[in-house]
Amino acid sequence: GASVAVEAAQGRQRRWMMTGDSFRSQNPASALFGLGGSTNLTRAELILGSGRRMDLGRLEIDRWHVIRMPVP
């Protein structure tokens, strides 16, 4: 039930993190965002299933970022 949201000059995007939603298979635990011509993010946040929000700051673009899910 968690999601990751990013904001850039073109607007806000959100990706839902679902890894175990199929019988005997899983989806990757990664989110890819297309930012067009944006050169930076204005904001990134992790939104947990409980509604709790965690500000991730202004992450660098063109990089993979590992975000560890907090223990409730």
C-alpha positions as CSV (number, residue, x, y, z in Angstrom):
1,G,0.0,0.0,0.0
2,A,3.0,2.4,-0.1
3,S,3.7,4.8,-2.9
4,V,6.4,7.2,-4.0
5,A,5.6,10.7,-5.3
6,V,7.9,13.2,-7.0
7,E,7.3,16.8,-8.1
8,A,9.2,18.5,-10.9
9,A,8.5,21.5,-13.2
10,Q,6.1,19.4,-15.3
11,G,4.0,18.4,-12.3
12,R,3.5,15.6,-9.8
13,Q,3.8,11.9,-10.5
14,R,3.0,9.0,-8.1
15,R,3.9,5.3,-8.4
16,W,2.2,2.6,-6.2
17,M,4.6,0.0,-4.7
18,M,2.9,-3.5,-5.1
19,T,5.2,-6.4,-4.9
20,G,3.2,-9.5,-3.9
21,D,-0.1,-9.0,-5.7
22,S,-0.2,-12.2,-7.9
23,F,-0.2,-15.9,-7.2
24,R,3.3,-17.3,-7.4
25,S,4.8,-14.2,-8.8
26,Q,5.9,-10.7,-7.7
27,N,6.4,-7.3,-9.3
28,P,9.7,-5.4,-8.9
29,A,10.0,-3.2,-5.9
30,S,11.1,-0.2,-8.0
31,A,9.6,3.0,-9.4
32,L,10.7,4.8,-12.6
33,F,9.7,8.4,-13.3
34,G,9.9,10.1,-16.7
35,L,10.8,13.8,-16.0
36,G,11.0,15.1,-19.5
37,G,13.2,18.1,-19.7
38,S,13.3,18.7,-16.0
39,T,16.8,19.2,-14.5
40,N,15.8,18.6,-10.9
41,L,13.1,17.5,-8.5
42,T,11.4,20.0,-6.3
43,R,10.1,17.3,-3.9
44,A,10.0,13.6,-3.3
45,E,8.0,11.7,-0.7
46,L,7.2,8.2,0.5
47,I,3.5,7.7,1.4
48,L,2.9,4.7,3.6
49,G,-0.4,2.7,3.5
50,S,-1.2,4.1,6.9
51,G,-1.2,7.6,5.4
52,R,2.1,8.6,7.1
53,R,4.3,10.7,4.8
54,M,8.0,10.9,4.8
55,D,9.8,13.7,3.0
56,L,12.7,12.4,0.9
57,G,13.9,15.9,0.0
58,R,15.2,16.9,-3.4
59,L,16.7,13.7,-4.8
60,E,19.2,13.9,-7.6
61,I,17.8,12.9,-11.1
62,D,19.4,10.3,-13.4
63,R,20.2,8.1,-10.3
64,W,18.8,5.1,-8.6
65,H,17.9,5.8,-4.9
66,V,17.4,3.0,-2.4
67,I,14.7,3.8,0.1
68,R,14.3,1.5,3.0
69,M,10.7,1.1,4.3
70,P,10.5,2.0,8.0
71,V,9.3,-0.5,10.5
72,P,5.9,0.4,11.8
